[in-house]
Amino acid sequence: MRRGLILNNAYSKLEHSLNQSRRLKEEFEALGVETDIRRNNFFPAVLSESGEIVSRAAGYDFCVCLDKDKYVSLMLEKSGLRLFNSHAAIEACDDKMMTHILLSGQGIPMPRTLPAPLCYSPEEQIPDSLVEEIEDSLGYPLIAKESYGSLGKGVYKIDSRDELRARMEALKCTPHLFQKFIQSSYGRDMRVIVIGHKCVAAMVRKSCGDFRSNLELGGTGTATVPPEEVAEMCEKASRVLGLDYCGVDVLFDGEGYAVCEVNSNAFFGGIEAVTHINVGRLYAQHICREIYEG
């Protein structure tokens, strides 16, 4: 019997996440794969007294890991279970600064980015020289972004030195980065879904009142066919990061394009509704080919 596991976060009740799991289960079962949806609240893997990993997810051919728990994903992978996406790919995309570092040197355009120095003592003062260097390098407005976050949360547009100092103070003990603001992409971007290193669907997202275009923040989507250079850029990003599935957020940078983020667990409900492309089926088919035909 063919069996698969879809592993969700132990606590998340986001409808987008629940829909992702339900849709994948439907598509897997249409392909003859019995699939369980479980929350990550049963210790899927543990370390024994002898120092061995003991998997409690035995009997599955694969796991679609929709949780970003890097400890569980690594332990399951070390126990021999094939994950989609892999532990390394999930970890690389979960940390936005790490994503940019890993994509560097590959001919993939990205906004100018400064990794913020991490502070371990809240009482420490932010030096004027650091503020001035950020201003000189990026100008205003600029973007401050927490390294860990999703759905547009933890992303801030900064318009002045006072705002910059206040945001630096608020984030100084949290991993974060600073980026050049791409004015030509204000309130809009392109979300591209890549499966098996091939672009399968895309939409332009727009917001009426926010610099962020996320659908979850009120943005709207319109189906599009990505230009060849965008498709190649997104496919290359997926290969570099080792992703079986991802959503690449692309900024409109003047006459060109730039990768803003790569999401290893990008929700596909919105893009399915806009494009009428069955992304869930394409992902399930890809996984079945990798597991049962590879």
C-alpha positions as CSV (number, residue, x, y, z in Angstrom):
1,M,0.0,0.0,0.0
2,R,1.2,3.5,-0.9
3,R,1.2,5.8,2.1
4,G,2.1,9.4,2.7
5,L,2.2,11.8,5.6
6,I,1.3,15.5,5.6
7,L,2.8,17.1,8.7
8,N,1.4,20.4,9.9
9,N,2.5,22.8,12.6
10,A,1.4,21.7,16.1
11,Y,-0.4,24.9,16.8
12,S,-1.3,26.7,13.5
13,K,-5.0,27.0,12.7
14,L,-4.6,29.1,9.6
15,E,-7.3,28.2,7.1
16,H,-4.7,28.6,4.2
17,S,-2.6,25.9,5.9
18,L,-5.5,23.6,6.5
19,N,-6.7,24.0,2.9
20,Q,-3.2,23.2,1.7
21,S,-3.3,19.8,3.5
22,R,-6.8,19.0,2.4
23,R,-6.1,19.7,-1.2
24,L,-2.9,17.6,-1.2
25,K,-4.7,14.7,0.5
26,E,-7.4,14.8,-2.2
27,E,-4.9,14.7,-5.0
28,F,-2.7,12.0,-3.4
29,E,-5.7,9.8,-2.8
30,A,-6.9,10.3,-6.4
31,L,-3.5,8.9,-7.4
32,G,-3.9,5.9,-5.1
33,V,-1.8,7.1,-2.2
34,E,-3.4,6.7,1.3
35,T,-2.5,10.0,3.1
36,D,-2.7,11.0,6.7
37,I,-2.8,14.6,7.9
38,R,-1.2,15.1,11.3
39,R,-0.1,17.9,13.5
40,N,3.4,18.0,14.7
41,N,2.3,17.4,18.3
42,F,3.1,13.7,18.8
43,F,6.9,13.8,18.7
44,P,7.4,12.3,15.2
45,A,11.0,11.5,16.1
46,V,12.9,11.2,19.4
47,L,16.4,10.5,20.5
48,S,16.9,7.3,22.4
49,E,19.2,6.8,25.4
50,S,21.7,5.2,23.0
51,G,21.8,8.3,20.9
52,E,19.8,6.9,18.0
53,I,16.9,8.6,16.3
54,V,13.6,6.7,16.7
55,S,11.0,7.6,14.1
56,R,7.3,7.5,15.1
57,A,6.4,8.2,11.5
58,A,7.3,4.7,10.3
59,G,5.2,3.1,7.6
60,Y,5.1,6.1,5.3
61,D,6.8,6.4,1.9
62,F,7.2,10.1,2.2
63,C,6.3,13.2,4.2
64,V,5.1,16.5,2.9
65,C,6.5,18.7,5.6
66,L,4.4,21.8,5.9
67,D,5.9,22.7,9.3
68,K,9.1,24.7,9.6
69,D,10.3,22.8,12.7
70,K,13.9,22.3,11.7
71,Y,14.7,19.8,14.4
72,V,11.8,17.4,13.5
73,S,12.5,17.7,9.7
74,L,16.2,16.9,10.2
75,M,15.4,14.0,12.6
76,L,12.8,12.5,10.2
77,E,15.2,12.8,7.3
78,K,18.0,11.2,9.2
79,S,15.7,8.3,10.1
80,G,15.4,7.6,6.3
81,L,12.0,9.3,5.5
82,R,12.0,11.3,2.3
83,L,10.7,14.9,2.9
84,F,9.1,17.3,0.5
85,N,10.8,19.8,0.7
86,S,14.0,18.5,2.2
87,H,15.2,19.7,5.6
88,A,18.0,21.8,4.0
89,A,15.7,23.5,1.6
90,I,13.1,24.3,4.3
91,E,15.8,25.7,6.5
92,A,17.3,27.8,3.7
93,C,14.0,29.4,2.9
94,D,12.9,29.9,6.5
95,D,15.8,32.3,7.1
96,K,15.4,35.2,4.6
97,M,19.0,36.4,5.0
98,M,20.2,32.8,4.4
99,T,18.1,32.6,1.3
100,H,19.8,35.6,-0.2
101,I,23.3,34.4,0.8
102,L,22.7,31.0,-0.8
103,L,21.3,32.6,-4.0
104,S,24.3,35.0,-4.3
105,G,26.8,34.5,-7.1
106,Q,24.3,32.7,-9.2
107,G,23.3,35.5,-11.6
108,I,20.0,36.0,-9.8
109,P,19.1,39.7,-9.3
110,M,18.1,40.7,-5.7
111,P,17.6,44.0,-3.9
112,R,20.7,45.4,-2.2
113,T,20.7,43.8,1.2
114,L,22.5,44.5,4.5
115,P,22.4,41.8,7.3
116,A,21.7,43.5,10.6
117,P,24.3,43.0,13.4
118,L,22.6,40.8,16.0
119,C,22.6,42.3,19.5
120,Y,22.5,40.1,22.6
121,S,22.1,42.8,25.2
122,P,18.9,45.0,25.1
123,E,20.6,47.8,27.0
124,E,23.3,48.3,24.3
125,Q,23.0,51.5,22.3
126,I,22.7,51.6,18.5
127,P,25.8,53.5,17.1
128,D,25.2,56.5,14.9
129,S,27.7,55.1,12.4
130,L,25.5,52.1,11.8
131,V,22.4,54.2,11.2
132,E,24.4,56.4,8.8
133,E,25.8,53.5,6.9
134,I,22.4,52.1,6.3
135,E,21.1,55.5,5.1
136,D,24.1,56.0,2.8
137,S,23.8,52.5,1.3
138,L,20.0,52.2,0.9
139,G,18.5,55.7,1.1
140,Y,14.9,56.3,2.0
141,P,12.5,54.7,1.9
142,L,14.1,51.4,2.8
143,I,12.8,48.0,4.1
144,A,13.6,46.4,7.4
145,K,12.6,42.7,7.5
146,E,12.7,40.1,10.2
147,S,14.7,37.0,9.0
148,Y,11.9,34.7,10.1
149,G,8.3,35.4,9.2
150,S,5.6,34.8,6.6
151,L,2.4,36.2,5.1
152,G,4.0,39.7,5.0
153,K,4.5,39.9,8.7
154,G,7.7,41.3,10.0
155,V,8.3,43.5,7.0
156,Y,8.5,47.3,7.6
157,K,8.8,50.3,5.2
158,I,10.9,53.0,6.8
159,D,10.8,56.6,5.6
160,S,13.1,58.6,7.9
161,R,16.0,58.4,10.4
162,D,13.6,58.6,13.3
163,E,11.7,55.6,12.0
164,L,14.9,53.7,11.3
165,R,16.2,54.2,14.8
166,A,12.9,53.2,16.3
167,R,12.8,50.0,14.2
168,M,16.4,49.2,14.9
169,E,15.8,49.5,18.6
170,A,12.7,47.2,18.3
171,L,14.5,44.6,16.3
172,K,18.0,44.7,17.6
173,C,17.8,41.4,19.5
174,T,15.9,39.7,16.6
175,P,17.6,38.4,13.4
176,H,16.8,40.9,10.7
177,L,18.0,42.6,7.5
178,F,17.7,45.9,5.7
179,Q,17.0,46.2,2.0
180,K,16.7,48.8,-0.7
181,F,13.1,49.7,-1.4
182,I,12.1,49.0,-5.0
183,Q,9.8,51.9,-5.7
184,S,8.7,50.6,-9.1
185,S,7.3,47.5,-7.3
186,Y,5.3,49.4,-4.7
187,G,2.3,47.3,-3.7
188,R,2.8,44.7,-6.5
189,D,4.9,41.7,-7.3
190,M,4.7,38.4,-9.2
191,R,4.3,35.1,-7.3
192,V,5.6,32.2,-9.4
193,I,5.1,28.6,-8.4
194,V,7.9,26.2,-9.3
195,I,7.5,22.4,-9.1
196,G,10.3,20.1,-10.0
197,H,12.3,23.1,-11.1
198,K,9.7,24.1,-13.7
199,C,7.4,27.1,-13.5
200,V,3.8,25.9,-13.5
201,A,1.7,28.9,-12.5
202,A,2.1,32.7,-11.9
203,M,0.1,35.7,-10.9
204,V,0.6,39.4,-10.4
205,R,-0.4,40.5,-6.9
206,K,-1.5,44.0,-6.2
207,S,-2.5,46.0,-3.2
208,C,-4.5,49.2,-3.2
209,G,-3.2,50.6,0.1
210,D,-0.1,48.7,1.3
211,F,3.5,48.4,0.0
212,R,3.1,44.7,0.5
213,S,1.1,42.7,-2.0
214,N,0.3,39.6,-0.1
215,L,-3.2,38.2,-0.7
216,E,-3.5,37.5,3.1
217,L,-3.1,41.3,3.6
218,G,-5.9,42.2,1.2
219,G,-4.0,42.1,-2.1
220,T,-5.6,40.8,-5.3
221,G,-4.2,38.4,-7.9
222,T,-4.3,38.3,-11.7
223,A,-3.2,35.3,-13.7
224,T,-0.1,35.9,-15.8
225,V,2.5,34.1,-17.9
226,P,6.0,35.0,-16.6
227,P,8.5,36.4,-19.1
228,E,11.2,33.9,-20.1
229,E,13.8,35.7,-18.0
230,V,11.6,35.5,-14.9
231,A,10.8,31.8,-15.4
232,E,14.5,31.0,-15.8
233,M,15.4,33.1,-12.8
234,C,12.8,31.3,-10.6
235,E,13.7,27.8,-11.8
236,K,17.4,28.5,-11.1
237,A,16.5,29.7,-7.6
238,S,14.7,26.5,-7.0
239,R,17.6,24.4,-8.2
240,V,20.2,26.4,-6.1
241,L,18.1,25.9,-3.0
242,G,17.2,22.3,-3.7
243,L,13.4,22.8,-3.7
244,D,10.9,20.3,-5.1
245,Y,8.2,23.0,-4.6
246,C,8.3,26.7,-3.9
247,G,6.7,30.1,-4.5
248,V,9.1,32.8,-5.7
249,D,8.2,36.4,-5.1
250,V,9.6,38.6,-7.8
251,L,9.8,42.4,-7.7
252,F,9.4,44.7,-10.7
253,D,12.7,46.5,-10.7
254,G,12.5,49.2,-13.3
255,E,12.8,47.4,-16.7
256,G,14.0,44.2,-15.0
257,Y,13.1,41.9,-12.1
258,A,14.5,40.9,-8.8
259,V,13.9,38.0,-6.4
260,C,12.4,39.2,-3.1
261,E,11.8,35.9,-1.3
262,V,11.5,32.2,-1.9
263,N,8.8,30.3,0.1
264,S,9.3,26.6,0.6
265,N,5.7,26.1,1.7
266,A,3.9,28.7,-0.4
267,F,0.1,28.5,-0.1
268,F,-1.4,27.6,-3.5
269,G,-5.1,28.1,-2.8
270,G,-5.1,31.7,-4.0
271,I,-3.1,31.0,-7.2
272,E,-5.3,28.0,-8.0
273,A,-8.4,30.3,-7.8
274,V,-6.8,33.0,-10.0
275,T,-5.2,30.8,-12.6
276,H,-7.4,27.7,-12.6
277,I,-4.3,25.6,-12.6
278,N,-4.4,22.6,-10.3
279,V,-1.2,23.2,-8.4
280,G,-2.1,20.6,-5.8
281,R,-2.4,17.9,-8.4
282,L,0.9,18.9,-10.1
283,Y,2.7,18.8,-6.8
284,A,1.2,15.4,-5.8
285,Q,2.1,14.0,-9.3
286,H,5.7,15.3,-8.9
287,I,6.1,13.6,-5.5
288,C,4.6,10.3,-6.8
289,R,7.1,10.3,-9.7
290,E,10.0,10.9,-7.4
291,I,9.0,8.2,-4.9
292,Y,7.4,5.5,-7.0
293,E,9.0,6.0,-10.4
294,G,12.4,7.5,-9.7
